[in-house]
Amino acid sequence: LPAGSIWWATYAGCKDSLSVYGDPDVPVGNELLRSIPSMVRQGMVQVASAFSAAVAASVMTQPLDTIKTRLQVGNTGSLKSNAPLLSVAKELTSTSGLFKGLLPRI
């Protein structure tokens, strides 16, 4: 649910911000953009918005997914209940540890 919420919110915000480039009724200042058909411009706005939303959702939820995965894969036969959580915390003390696997996800 958090990734979907972030995705849709970012997509809507980007699409609103870029809508001036895709709207056929609004004149665009750049002559090069005016030469591109409005349907193509609208498609480009949608693709750019979707890509931006995917990147934002991935970056914002990757640390939580990394922690969740490490806890699920960890040793559950331990006698101490906090042992898996502490081992994950030790492994992920750096910011780069929290974002491991982000590039393939994008």
Salt bridges, closest charged atoms under 4 A:
GLU31 OE1 - ARG34 NH1 3.38
ASP65 OD2 - ARG105 NH2 2.86
GLU91 OE1 - ARG70 NH1 2.30
